[in-house]
C-alpha cells in the first residue's frame, strides 16, 4: 500500500481544515470529546463554541482566496492559524483573568463616583439610566454567565481607569452608557446588573442588563449562550423588586417615570445569526428584517407595559462596514457588505413605524428612535473628519477578525496609537469613537427625550 503523504505547508493545512469543517460547519473531533474539567473556567456549551468555530472557519474559507492573491493576507496567516488551532486554549485566557475581570466589573459597579441623584437636566429630573441590549452596552454581565463571549481579560480595558483593567466591557475603555450616565449627572460608570457588589446607590441610579452576543432574534442568544432580550426583561422585574426594597414604592415610581431607558441590539442578529451562522437561511433579507422588527417591537411593548415612560431605541448601525464583516463579506478589497447594510436599513425603517405605533398605544410614554446609521457611516468613510486615521481595521491584533477571546493578551498585539483607530477590535468602536457618537445622540435625541 502506498504510504499517505501529508503536506505540511500552511496553505495545505488550511485546506484540510476547510474541507473537513467549513462546508458542513460540524463540530470538529476535539470539540466532541469529553472536556477536561477546569474549576476556574465556566462550562462552554458546544453550540456557543461552534458559533465561534464557524465564524473562524468562515473567515478562513474566504481568506484562502485572498491569501492566494494577496501577500498582505499571507503575512497575517500565522496569527489566524494559531487562533484556529488554539481556539479552546484561547478560552483559558479569560479563565486565568476571570477572577480579576469579575472583580474589576464589580468594582466598576460598587465604586462609581457618586453624584447627587437626579441632576437637573433641562426642565425635568433624570433619576436613573436603565439599559438593555448587546455588547455595545454590556459593562460586564457576561462575566457572570457561562459563555465564550467575554471581554474580562487583557487587552480589553487597555485604557480603562488609572489601572487599565479589563471589566467585561468590549472596548479599550468606557462604553456609550458610561458617557450617557455621566452626561445625565448620575454617575461616571453604569454598572452591570449581575455585578456582585451593586450598592443601593447603583440600584437607584440605574444599571445595565445588556449581554454581549444577544439580539432581538431569540435564536441569536441561544447560539451564543448569552442572556436573551426576554430574559433581560425578566431581570428587570427582579430589579424593580430590589428597588422597592432599597427605596420604597416612591423610588421605583421615580425611576419608571423620570428615568431614561435605553435599548441597543440587532447587530449580532445580522452579523452572526443571519450571515455567519446561516441559521436563518430560509429567510430573505426583507423577511429577516421583519422578524427582527417583530421581536424588537414585542420587547419594547413589554418594557412599556412594565412601566417605563421614557425610552430611547438605538437604531441599527451600518454593520456591513465594521472590520470583521468587511473581512468576511467584503471581497478582496474588504469593502462594506451591501447585504448586511440592506437588512440594517430595512430594520431601521420598520422600527420607525413600530415606534410610532407604540407611541399611540402608550400615550403617556415618550419614545425616540436614535438614528445613528448615517452619522456612524460618515465616521467610517470620512475618519479624518473625526480625528481618526484608520476605520477599516481594529486596533487589536490584525484588526481584521479579532474579537472576544481572539483579541487576547497571548496572540494579539495592540496598535501603536489607539486614538487613531475608530475600532478597538474587529467589531466594537474605541472609547474615543463612542464619546463622539454619544455627543451626537445626546444633542440630537436624548435632549428631546428628557426635555
N, C-alpha and C positions, 0 to 999 in steps of 0.2 A: 504494500500500500504506500502510495506516495505521501510523504510527510506534509502536513499542512504548514505553510509558511505564513507567519503573522508579520504583516508590515507594521513598523513601529513609528512611522512619521506622524506628526501631529495631525495633518490633514486626514491620514488614513484612520487614525484612532477616532477622530471626529466623525468620519463616515460610518464607522462601525457603531458608534453610539447613536448616530442619527438614524441609521437603517433599522436598528433594533427598537428604538423607543419613540422617535418623533412621529412617525406615521400613525401609530396606534395610541401614542401617549399613555402606554401602560406603565404600571409601577415596575421599575427595574427590580432585579432579584434582591439586591441588598436592602430594598425597602420592604420586601415581603417577609424577610426573616424576622424572627422574634427580636425586638430591640433589647439592647443591653440597658439594664436599669441603672440610671444615674440619679440619685436623690436630689441633686442640685438642678436638674432640668425638668421642666414641665412636660407632660405627655404631649407629643405632637401627633395628631391624627394622620393616618395615611392620606386622607383626602387633602388636608392642608399641605402636606409635603408634596403631594402630586401637583397641586396648584403651582407651587414654585418650580417644581421639576419641569412641568410642561412649559412654563414661562421661559425657563432657561433653554430648554431644547428647541422651543420655537425660535428663540433668538439665534441659536446655533444653526438651525435649519436655514434661516435667512442669511446669516453672516457667512456661511460657507461660500455662497455665491459671491458675496462681497470680497471675501478673502482671496478668491481666485483671481480677482482683477484689481485688487487694491492693496498696495503694500502697507498702507496705514492700518488696515484691519489685521494684517499679518502681524504687525508689531504688538497688537494687544492680545493676540491669540493665547499666549501662555496664561494670562490672567483669567481668561474665560475658561480655559481648560481646567485650571486649578479650581475655579468656582464650581464647575460641574462635578468633578471627581470628589471634591471635598464638601459637597452640599450638606451632608449630615454633620460632618465635622465642624462646618461653619456655625451650625446652631449652638455648638458648645461655647462659642464666643459669648453669645448672650447668656448662656448658663453661668459662665465664670463671672459675668458682670451683673447677673440677675439681682443679687442682694444689694449691690451698690446702686444699681439703677432704680430698684423699687424704693430704696431708702431715699434716693435723691428726689424721686417723684413725690414721696410723702412729705419731704422737706419743702418742696415747692408748694404743697398744699397747706402745710401747717405753719410755714414761716413767711407767708406772703406779707408784704408790707401793709400794715393796716392804715386805712384812711377812714374818715368819718363815713359811715354807711349812709348812702342816699345823697350823694353830692348833687347840688342843684345844677341841672344841665338844661338850659333853655327855661321854659316855663314850668316844667314838671320835674319831679324827682325820680331818678332811676335807682331802684333799690337792689337789683341783682342782675346778673347775666347768667342765663342757663342755656347750655349748648348741647346739640345733638349732631351726630354725623360720623365722618370718617377720619382718616389720618391727618388731614389738613388741620383739624381742630381737636385731635386727641392728645392731651397732655400727659398720658401715661396709663390710661385704663387697661391697655393691653398687657402691661406689666403683671397684672393680677390674674390673667387668664391663660389657659393652655393653648397657645397658638405660636406659630413660627413668625407671625407678623409682629415684630417688635423693633424697638429702637432704643433700648435701655443699655446700650454699650457704645464705646467709642468707635468711630469718631463723631457719632451723634452727640450733640451738646458741646461741640468744639468751641463755641463762643458763648455758652450759656453761663451767666453769672461770673463771679470772680474766680471760681474754681473750675470753670469749664467742664461741668459734669453732665453726663447723659441722664435724662429724666424719663425717657419714653416718648418725648416729642420727636417727630420725624423731621428734624431740622437741625441746623447748626446752632440755633439759639431759640428765641421766642417765636411763637406761632401767632396767627391772627387774633385769636381770642384773648391772648395776653395783652396785646396792644389795645383791643377794644375795651377790655375791663379797665385798663389804665385810663383811657380817654373818658370813660364814663365816671371816673373818680371812685371806683370800687376798690381796686387793689391792683398791684403790679402784675400778678400772675394768676391765671384762672386754674384752679386745681382739678385733678381728676376725681370723679365721684368715688372711684374704688381705691383712692389713696388711703392707706391705713391710719393716717394721722390727721384726718379732717378735724378742724376746730369748729366751734359754734359760729365763729365769725365767717368761716368758709361756707358753711351751710346757708347762712342768712344773706350772703352776698353773691352766691351762685357758684355752680360747678359745671363741669363738662361730663357728659355721658358718652362722648364720642369714642369710637373704636376703629382703629386703623384697619382698612381692608373691607369694611362693610359697605353696604349700598342700599338703595331703595328696593331693588330686586332681592327678595328673601334668599334666593339661591346664592347670591354673592357672599353673604355672611357664612352660609353653610360651607361653601368651598374653601373659605379661608379660616374656618373655625374661630370666628370673632363674634362680637355682640351685634345682633341684628337691630334694625331700627325699631322693630316691635318690642324687643327686649329692653331697649333704651327707654321706651315709653313706660314699660313696666317698672323699670328702675326709678323713673320719675315719680311714680305713685309712691314708691317706698321713700323717696326723698321728701315728699310732701309730709309724710308721717313724721319723719325726723325733724323737719322744720317746725311742725306743730309742737313736738316735744321740747324743742330748743327755745322757741319764741312765742308759742301760742298761736291761736287762730288768726290774730291780727297780723302777725309776722308773715304767715302764709298768704293771707289776703294781699298784703303789700307786695309780695313777690309776684303773685299772679297778675295783679292789676298794674303795677308800676315797674315790674322787671322787664328786661329785654330777653326774648327767646330767639336763639339763632339756630338755623339748620343748614348744614353743609354736607351734601352727599351726591352720589351719582357717577363720579369719575371712575370708580372701581367697577361699577356695573358695565360700563362701556369698554374700558381698557382690559379688564381681566375676564369677567364672565362672558361677554359677547365676543370679543376679538381673540384674546389669547387662549382661553379655555374652549371656546366654541361651544359653550354649554347651552346656548340658546340658538342653535344653528337653524332651527325651524322657523325663526322669526326674521322678517325683513328689517331693514333699518327703521322704517316707519312703524312697524308693529312693535318692535322692541322699545322704541321711544314711547309709544302709547302705554306699554306695560310699565315702564318706569314712572311715567306721569301718574298712572293709576295708583301705584303703590305710594308714591310721594304724596299724592292728594289724600289717600287714606291715612297716612301718618299725620299729616297736618290737621286733618279732621279730628283725629284722636287727641292731638295736642291741644287744640282749641276746646274740645269737649272737656278736657281735663282742667280747664280754667285759664289757660294762657291768653293774655289780651294783646300783647304787642309782639309780633312775630316777624323776624327777618329771615328770608329764604335766600341763600346764596345760589346764584344761577350756575349752570354747568360752565366750566371753562373750555377753552379750545384744547381739549385733551389730546387731540391728534398731534399737537405741537410740542408736547413735553418730550424730553430726550429719549426716554425708553420707547415711546410709541413711534418716534421718528426712526429709531433703530429697527424696531420690529416690523413696521408697516410703511416706512417712508422711502423704500427703494435704495438704490446705490448712493443717491445724493442725500439720503436721510431728510427728505422734505417732510412737511406736515402731512399726516394721514387724512385724506379727504373723508373717508368713511367714518372715522371717529368724530370728526368735526360736524359731519352731516347729522349724526344722531344727536350730538350735543345741541345743535341749533334747533332741532325738532323738539327736543325735551324742553328747551327754554320757551319755545312758542307755546307748547302745551301747558307749561306751568304758568304762563301769563294768564291764560284763560282760567286755569284752575284757581289761582289766587283770587281772581275777580269773583268767581262763583262762591268761594269760601267766604269772601267778604260779605256777600249778600246773605249767606246762611248764618253768619255770626256778625250781625250789625254792630255789636258792642266791641268787637275786636278790631285791631288795626294790623294789616299785613302789608309787607313790602317785599317785592322780588328785587334783590340787589343784582343787577346785571353787570357781571364782571367780564363777560366774554370779550367784548370789543376792547376794553381797557387792557386786559391781560395779553390779548393778541398783539396789541400795539407795543407792549413791553417786549414781546418775543421777537417781533420783526424789526423794531427800532430800539434795540437795547441801549445804544449810546445816548438816546434821549433821556434815559432814566439813570445814567451813571454806570452802565454795565458794558463789558466788552465781549461777553460770551453768554449766549442764550440757547444754544442747541446741545450743550453738554452740561452735565452736572459736575460739581466740584469734587465729588467723591470717586476715587478710582479713575477708570477710563472716562467716566461720565456718561457712558452710553447705555448701561444696563443696571448698574449697581443701585440697589435699594434694599432696605431692611437688612437681613443677615448677609447679603452680598456686599453691603457697604459696612465693612468691619475693620478693626484695627490690625488684622493679620494680613489680609490680602489687598487692602485698599489704602492708597496714599491720598492725602488731601492736597488740593490745588494750592498754588503759591499764595494767591490773594483772594480770599473768599468774596470780598466786596466787589470783585469784578464779575462774579457769576450770578446770573438770575436764578439758577437752580443749585440746590445743595447736593441732592442725589439725582438719580435719573427720573424722578417723579415729583419731588417736593421742592418748592422755592426756598431761597435763603431767607434768613431773618430780615435782611435789607429789603428784599423784594416784598416780603409780607408787610413790612411797615408802609411802603409806598402804596400797596394795594389797600390797606386798611385806611390810610388817609383819604383815599379816593372814595371808598364806600361810606366812610363816616360823614364826609362833607356832602355827598350826593344822595345818600339814602338814610343813614341812621339818624341824622339830624331831623329828617322828615318824620321818622317813626316816633321819636321821643319829644317832638315839639308839642 
